[in-house]
Every structure is written in C-alpha cells, then in structure tokens.
Amino acid sequence: MSRYDLVLVHAPSIYDFRKDGILFGPVSDVIPSTPVFEMYPIGFLTMASMLSKHGYKVRVLNLAALMLKDKKLDVEKLLAGIDSRVFGVDLHWMPHAHGSIEIAGIIKEKHPNSRLLFGGFSSTYFWKDMMEDHAFIDDILLGDSTEKPLLDYFRALDRASDAGKRPELGKIQNLAHRAPDGRVVNNGLTYVPDTLDEVEFDYGWMVKSVIKSMDLDGHLPYLDWKRRPMGLVSTVRGCVFQCVTCMGACDSFVKNFGREKPAYRSPAKVLEDIQQVDSYLRGTIFLLGDIQQPGKKYYSQLLKLLKDNPPRNDVAIEFFSPPSSDLVSQIGRTFDSFDTQISPDTHDEEVRKAQGRYYTNQSLERSIHGLVEAGANRVDVFYMIGLPKQDRQSVLDTVKYSEKLLKDHSKTGKVSPFIAPLAPFIDPGSIAFNHPEKVGYKIFTRTLKEHRDQLLQPTWKHVLNYETKWLDRDGIVDVTYESGLKMSEAKLEAGLITTESADAVKERTKIAKKIIQTMDEAIKTNTVKEAKTRIKDDLVSISESSTMDKRELDWSSKSFYWSIPRSLSSILLGK
C-alpha cells in the first residue's frame, strides 16, 4: 500500500445520502455540482501544489463524487485501504456540516495513528465547537490562506518524527490544535498574505496525480466535470462588497478571517495560470473574482497580457456589479470568444440595496447590452430568493423583468436568466446570521450541531435554517417553484430551451410539491420513515435538478476526453 503524506478528502453534504432519502430541492440548481455539493474547494489544488513542490506526497479524494458515481461503493473499505500520515477534510460551506464530520470520524476509526486535519471557512468559524465536541479532530487550519501554515505544519511533524517526540505545534500560524495536556489551543490567525502571488495553482500536479493513482473520478472537481470540463483561475481572496447573507462579505472577512482588504493575484500570475490550464485542458477557463475590484489599472494590465497572449480556451468572466463601458470594450478587443455571468440577485433595486448591492437596473441593462455587442457568447444573469425586503410579488416581478431582458435580446439569444433560493443555510458570520433582527431574518440554527441535525430533515423546506419577515419557509418554497415554472416558460418562448426540457421542469415541480406535502403530513403524524419508503422512486427521479435543466449552465462544448492528447503532450514536454 502506497503511503501518502496528505490525503485531502471531500465529503458529501450528508452521509450516507444514498441510504436516507431526502428531497434536496433546487438549492444547488444554479451551481455545477449536484445537491450533494460534491465540488471541492480550489484550496485543495493550492495546498496540494504547495506540498508537492516541497517533496510531499499528496492525493485528492473526492469521496462525494465517487459515492454519486457508484451507489454501491463501500466507503469504509475504501478509506481503510488508503494509508496517509495526515487526512485533511474540508468544512468550507455549511451544507457539509453533516458529511464532513461523519467521514472524519470514519477516517479516524480506520486510521487511529494518522492525524485528522480540518480547514475551510466554516471550520474557522466553528473551530472551538468542532474540537471540543469531536475528540477525533486533531487540528484545524484557520483562515482563507493555509498553504504556508500547512507546509510549516508538515515540517513540524517531520522534526518530531526524526526526534521520536510529539510534534511541537504551538508556533504554527493559523492553527488550532490539542496541547499535550489535552487543552484546545488556538495559535491565532496571524498569516493573512496581502497578495496571492506566492500561491501555487499547479494543474499539472493534478493531471500527474490522476495518472499515478489511476483514479480520475476521485480527482474530479464535480461529478459532471468530464462531460463539460472547466478550469478555475482565482484572481482574489476577500471581497469589497457587503452582502448581508454572505460569509465572504468584506465585514465578515475582517471579523472571521483577519483579512482587512482583498488579496489579489497579479495580472502576470493570472496569465501564467491561464496558460497552464491551456496546456492541459480543452474547456472553459473561469476567472474567479470580479477583475473590476482592484481597479482599472489592474484589469487593463491583465487584458493587455491576454490580448498579447491569447488563450486557446474560451474564458468566462464573472462580475459582482455591472462592468463599466471601458471594461466591456477592452474585453471585446481582447477575446475572440468569451462568456460572462453577473448576479444582480434581484430586479428590485430596493431589495438589492438591502442585500448590499448599490446599482441600478439601468446600469445593469447597459452592461448586458454592451457585453452582447462586444461579442459575448452568453451572459448569464442570476437571481436569488430569500433576500431582505423581498416578498412573493417581488420574486414574480423578477421573472417578469427577466422576460423583458429575454425580449430585448431575442435576436441573439445570448442572455440567460436563472432564479433559485439561497442555499439552504444563511452563512454563519454574515450580517443576517449575526444580527438577523436588524435585516428582517429569523435563524433556526445557531450551533454546528444544530446545522448538522437540520441537514437530516426530509426535504429542503425543512432543512432551511431561515425565513424572513416577508417570506416564511412555506412562502420561500412556494414562490421558488412558481417562479421556476414561469422562468422555464419564458425561456421556452425565447427559444433558449426545448419543449421537452420545459415539460420536464413541470413534471419535477409537480413531484417535488407532492413530496413536500407528503412529508409535512408525515412529520405531523410521526411517520417520516414510512413516507420516505413510499416516495423513494420519486425522490430519485428529481435528485439532481429541480426548477431547471443543469445543462443550461454548460459553457464548454468539449468533453474531458478531448483534453487527453493535450495533457499527455504537456507531461511529456515537462510542463
């Protein structure tokens, strides 16, 4: 058995979701992963790249994706068969509050002499609860930048191993750990780099790791990645916006992660990352982070570099606010082919302002029109349900506004709107979580344990940990399905989806509403287990998407297998 230094394990949202039927609903409809949330953090790549550069043997194990692919996979046997000095498990976003802890417990049972290390946003927020409530967790890396502390951690383990002593971890930055006397110690979140230029994004490592382990599926970023591959290039850690429901808002970064301002990756480094993805992959390259945030000088330098060194792949660009006409013009001159997305959250300017976004629909429409004119293949527009000051009529009016956008761009068919509820928890550390009454929210789960227990509720309605003054849980569910149907009808009329796709949305919506009604009654009569057995087939039929077809999110037109010659060529050439 090959021994690793670190195996990074990504767990499903709920363990074991294959045995306990749950109506996940539309909470993941507008992201690449399924409701199991099998998309692991990009930090897996950066941590693995850092350690492998210094001679450590690392592997990624996307357990969630493997469990989705193989319904009969023996998880305990698989984990028992992997030998590693340290197992790393992420608890980044709260939908993993159940699966991550359960999988970590199994790992420790199978490998009592290996260290169990956690990391991620939610691990940082709940670090004390995690270590006090779960004795099998040895260490937690805190903050949004753990690459260097992780390297220091392994060097401390090496020194201890050479000397035959316990590791001395008291000076490792950003680390919470157990002292020799059993006390839980937090060394302090002191490593917060002001630039991302020292971070490694080595996609070559990932390709080589797949070959060495003979395990492509275990490395997949998400289940459907092989059909429509996408390479992520990160431009920033941190944010300048103050969205009230987001743990990644600027105020939350200051209070929870010690980051007082965003850290950007320099244009030259972003170009290097894009060129590296180009070397191994045929698919869309997605730029994570709005390149407007650092200012005009930054995006002008980046776009000039990309114009002088054109990527072979299509590039997808995200915006947190409408791009300026100057930026749109530069993008159009830079790329022959590009995709874009923007998340105005709502058409209602008062609601948008309450959420923390301060711009008008006029500026949004002007930017969308400019992007289409500049040559964008598509402009995806994302709306959310469950926002402050947003009532049922406001949600339905957002769909009407979307119909207007579709008509305005009917000749090109390049504008595609989407609508979905806030996924299933309000982020701990956000304004809405910390001060719910100030922004009109009611939060049902406060502790880590409460979040874990909530995830085991039978439907997404009962999993929701929030409601607002304007929409209670039933209201959020009802208007989600109503607006999803209306959005589907609007897209059908605009020619963006087929009749078959629209009919499938209607059928899934009908089944989902029936399931929720059934489970409401089952909860009242304490017959949940029996009800789940009766509706098991219905649950399976709508397990991966609800109010839309996931294929609407596809950017790339090439499957992963088109990338194999390029990847092999790059490996042979030593790139």
N, C-alpha and C positions, 0 to 999 in steps of 0.2 A: 504494500500500500504506500503510495506516494505521500510524503508529509509536507504540508504547507505551513508557511508562517502565519498566513491570514486567509481565512475564507469569509468573504462578505456575503451574507445570506439575506435575501429579501423575501419576507413572509407575505402570505395573502392577508387581506383585510381581516378575515375571520378564519379561524382554524377549528374544525375542518368544514369549510363551506360545502364540500361535496356530500357530506352526510346530513347536514341540517338545513333543510330548505328555507330560503329567505328570499323575499321579493326585494331585490336590491333597488329596483326602480331606476329613474333617469339621472341619478346623482353623478354618473360618470359618462353621460351621453356625449358631452362635448369635449372629451379628452381622449387620447389614443387608447388608453387601457380600458379593460373591462371593469365592471363593478367590484371585482376582486382587488382592484388597484395594483396590478402587477408591474407597473412601471417604476423601476427603482431610481433613486436619486442619482443625478450626474456626479455627485460626490464619490460614488463607488469607483468611477473611472479615474478621478483625480487622485484619490487615496491609493488605488492600485498602481497607478503610474508612478507616484512618488516612491512607494516602497520598492517596486520592481527596479527602478532606476538605481537603487542602492543595494541591489542584490537579494532582496527578499522574494520569496515565492508566494504569489497571491492568486486567488481564484475568486471569480464571481459565481454565485449560485442563486439564480432567480427561481426560488422554490415555488413562488406563486404561479409563474408561467408554466413550470413543469407540472404542477398539480392541475392546471387548467387543461393542459395538453393530454395528460394521462390520468383518467378518472380513477384508475386502479393503482396509482403509484403508492408504494409503501414508504411513506415519509420517514418513519422512524428507522427503517432499514437503510434508506439512502443516507440519512445523516450519520448513522452509526458507521457507515463504510467510508467516511471521509475523515482523514486524520489531519489535524491542524493545531499549532501551538495556541492560536487565538481564533475564536469565531466572532465576527463582527455582525451585529444585527441593527438595522436601521429602524428607528421610530421617528420618522420625519413629520408626516402629517397624521392627524388623529384617527383617520379611518383604519390605521393599522394597530390601534391600541390593543385589540384582542390578539390578532395573529402573531404579531411580533413577540409579545410576552410569552405566548404559548409555545412558539417554536424555540425561543431561547431556553425555556425550561426543558424541552426535549433534548436540545443540544447538550445542556449541562448534565442531564441524566446519562446520556450516552458517552460523554467525554468529561468526566469529573475533574480531570487533571489539566484540562485546557482552560484558558481564560475566556470569559464571556464579556465582550465589549459592546456597548451601545453608543449610538450617536444620532444626530438629527435635531431639527427644531423642537419637536415635541419632547424628545429626550432631555433637551436643555431646560425646557420649561418645567418638566416634572421630575427632574433628576433625583430630588430627595425622596419623593414618594416611591419612585422605582427601586431605589437601592434599599430603602427601609422595608418595603413590602415584599421584595423578591430577593432572597438571600443568594440566589444563583447568579445574580448580576454582579460581576467583579468590578467593572469600571465603566464610566461614561465619559465620552469626549464631548465637550460643550462648545456651542457657538457655530458659526457658519463657515469657519476656516480651520479644519482639523488636520490638514495634511502634514504640516511641520510638527505639531504636537504628537501625531501618530508615529512619525519617524523617531522622535525623541523617546516615545513610549517603548518602541521595539529595541532601541539601543539600551534602554534601562533593563529590559528583560534579558538582553544579551549579556550585559555586565553581571547581572545576578546569576545567570546560568553558568557563566565562566567561573564565578567565585563560589558557586554552590550555596547561594544565600537567597533570601526573599528579595524581590525587586524593590528598589527604593524609588517610589513614585511621587514623593512629596514635592518635587520641584518641576514636575511635568506641567506645562501650561495647559489650561483649559481642561483639566482632568478632575473628575470626581472618582474617588476610589475608596477601598476599605483599608484602614490602617491595620498594622499587626495586632492591635488590641481590639479590633472589630468595629471601631468607630468609623462612621462615614465621613470622609473628608473631601471638601471642595477646595482645590488649589487656587481657584479664581480664574475668571475668564479674562486673561491678560493678553492673549495673542489674537489681535484683530488687525491683520495687514491692511494697509491703505491702498494696495494695488493687487491685481490678480496676476501680475506678470510672472511670479515665481511658481504659479500653479501649473502642473503638468496635465495636458489633455492628450494622452498618447493612445490614439485609436489603433495604432499598430500593435500596442500591447494587447488590446482586446482580441484582435484577429489571431495573434500568435497564441494567446491563452486558449482560444477556441480549439485551435489545432492540437495543442499539447494535451488538453483534457478530453478531446474528442467529444465535446459537449456544446454544440451550437445552441440548443434550446435553453440550456441553463444560463447562457450569457445574454439571451435576448432581452432588450430593453423593455419590451412588452410583447404579448402573445402574437399580435398580427404584424410584427415588425418585418418578418420575412416577406410578406406579401407587398408591403409598401414601406421600404426602409427609409429612415430619417436619421441624419446625423445632427447632434446638438452641438452648438458652439456658444459658450457662455461669454457674455460681454461684461457682466456686472454681478456683484453681490451687494445687496442693500437696495433701497428704494427712496425716491424723493416724494412719493405720494403717501397720503394718509387715509387710505380706505378703512372704514370703521370696522369691517368684518375680517380683516386680514392680519395674520401674524407677521407677514412680511412687510407691513407698513413701516414708514420711517420711524415713528414713535416707538413701535414695538421692537425694531432693530436696536434702538438706543437702550431701552429698558431691559430687553431679554438677551441680547447678543453683543452688547457693548459696542455696537457699530454706530458712530455718530454721523457718518456720511457714507455714501456708496463707495465701494472699491471697484474700479474699472480695469478691464484688460486693455492694454494699449492697442491702437489700430494695427501696429506691426505684428503683435502676437495673435490678434484675431485673424489676420491674413494667414499666418502660419497654421493656425488651427483649421481654417477652411481648406488650405492646400493639403493638409494631412488627411482630412476627411475625403477630399477629392482623390487622394492616392489609393484609397481602399474601398470606396463606396460609390455605387451609382444609385443616387436617390436624392431627395431634397435635403438641403442643409438649412437648419432652422437656427436663426440668431436669437438666442435667449436674452431678453432685456431690450428695452427701447433705446436705440442708439441716439435718441434726442437728449436723454438725461444728462450726459456730460457736456452738452452744448454743441454749437455749430462747428467749432474748430475740430472737435473730435470726429463728428460724423463726416465732415468734409475730408479729413485726412484718411479715414477708413475707406470711404467711397472712391477716393482717388487711387488708393492702393489696389482696390478691387477692379477698378477700370483698367489700370495698367497691367493687372494680373488676373484676367477674367477666370472665374471658377468654371469648371466643366459641368458641375451640377447646378440645378436650379437652387436659388436661395429664397428662403421665406423669412420675412421681417415682421416682427410684432411691434405694435405701438400701444402705449398706455394712454396717449392723448393724440388728437389729430395732428399729423405731421404738417409742418409748415410747407408753403408752396416751394420754398427754396430746397428743402429736403426732398420733396417729391420730384422736383425737376432733376436733382442730382442722381436720385435713384434711377430715374428713367434713362439718364445718359450713361449710367454705369452698367446696367444689366440688359441683356437681350431677353431674358426670361426671369420673372420673379413672382413670388406670391406674398400676400400680406394678410395680417389679421389685426383687428382692433377690438377692444372690449369696452364699449361705452356703458355697459351694464343695463342701461335703460334709455328710452327715448325722452323720458320725463326729466327736464332739466332741474326741477326742484328735488326730485329723488336722487338724481345723480350728484347734486351738490351735497345732499345729506349723507351720501355714501363716501364723499371725499374727492369727487371729481368736478373740476370747475371749468367747464367749457360748454359751448352752445351747440345745438343741432346744426346751426348754420355752418359753423366751422367744421363739424363732422362731415356734413354733406359735401362741403367744398373739397375736403381732403379725399373723400372717397371718389368723387368725380375726377380729381387730379390724378389719383393713383391709376384709375382705369385709363385715363388719357395717356398716362406715362407708359402704359404697356403691361400693367399687372395681369397675370393670368387669372387671378381671382382675388377678391377682397372679402374675407370672412369677417362678419360682424357678430359679436357675442353679447347676449343679454342674459341677465340673471333674475331669479325670482326669490323673494325673501329679503329685500332691501329695506332700509328705513324709509318711512313715509310712503311706501309702495302698497297700494291696495289692489283688489281684484281688477277694477276698471283700468287702473294704470298699467297692469300687465297686459290686458287685452288691447289697450291702446298702443302698446309697444309693438304688438303684432300688426296692427293697422299701419303704424309707421313703417314697419318692415315691408309691408305691401307697397307702400309709396316708393321705398328705395328700389324694390324689385321692378316696379313700373318705370322708374326713372332710368334704369339700366337694362331695360328689356331687350334692347338691340344687341348688347354684348353678352348678357347672361353671366357677367363676371362677379356680381355682388351676391353673396350668400349669407343670409342671417340665420342665427341659431338662438334658441332660448332654453334654459334649464334652471333647476333650483340650485341654490347654494349647496354644495356638497357637505355631507349630512350633518357636520358639526360647524358651529361658529368657532373659529380658531382661538384656542387659549392664548392669552397675551394680547389679543386685539382689543380695541376700544369697546366693541359690543360685548365682549366676554367680561372684561374687567369692570365696565360701567354700563351694564345693559339698560338700566332705567333711564339714563341720560339720552339714549338714542332709540328708545322705544322697543327694546328686546326683553324677552323673558328666556332665561337659560335654565335648562333642566338638569344638566350635568356639569359639575364643577371639578370633581376629582378624577384622577386617572382610572380608578376602579369603576366609577360611575359611567365613564365613557366606554370602558370595556364591557360592562354589563349591558349598556344601551345597544351596542352593536349586535347583540344576540336577539333583539326583538324581531318579530316575524316579518315585518315589512318596513320599507324605507320611511313610511309615515311615522311609525312608532320608534324608529331609530333617530329621527330628527331631534336634536337637542335644543331647539329653539323655536320660538314663534314671535311674532311682532304685534304691536298694537293694532296693526292694520290687516294682518293675515295670521290667523291661528293655524295650527297644524293641518286641520281639515281644509282650511282655505288655501294653504300652500299646495297641498296635494291636488285639490280640485282644479285650481287655476293652472297648475302645471300641465295636467292632461288636456284641459280645454285649450290652452294656448299652443300646446304641441300639435294638436289636431289642426288648429287654424293656421299655424305656420306651415304645416305639411301641405294643406290645401293651397296656400299662397304659392308655395314652391312648385306645386304641380301645375298651377295655372301659368306660372312663369316659365315652365319648361325645364326647371332645374332637376326635378326628379320624375320618375316614371309613375304611371298609374299603379303598377304592381307595388312599388315602394310606398306610395300613399295608402293603398289598401292594407298593406302590412302594418303600418302605423296605427290605422283604425282598429285592426284586429288585436294588436298587442295592447292598445289602450283599453279596449273592451275587457280583455282578460285581466289586465292589471287592476282595473277598478273593481271587478268581481272578486279578485283575490283579497283586496283590502277590505271590502265589505264582509267577506267570509271571516277574515282574521279578526276584524272588530268584534263580530259576534262570538268568535271562539275565545277571545280574551275575556269577554263578559261572562261566559259560561265555563271558563277554565278547561277548554277542550282544544287547546292550541296544537298539541301533538297529533291528535286525531285529524284535525283540519289540515295540517301540513301533509299528512299521508294522502288525504283525498285529492289535494290540488297539486301533488308533486309534478305531474306531467305539465300542467300549466306553468309552473314556476320555471321548469327547464325551457319551455318554448319562448320565454321572454327574458332569458337570463342575461343577455349581453347588450341589449339596447332596448329602448322603450319608446321614446317620442320621436325618434328619427332613425335613419339608417347610418351606421357607423361609416359606411363607405363615402358618405358626403364629406367626411373630413380628409379624404385622401388627397395628398399633394403629388407624391411621386407616382409615375406611371410604370416604373421598373421594379420587378421583384428582386429580392436579395440575390437570387441566382445569377442575375446579370452582373453582379459585383465580383463574382468569384475570380474571373480572369484578372481583373484589376488588382484585387487583393493579393493574389499569388505573385503577380508581377512585382508589386511593391516589396513583398517579403524577399523575393529572390534578388532584387536590386539593393536590399539592405536599407530600405527607407524606414 
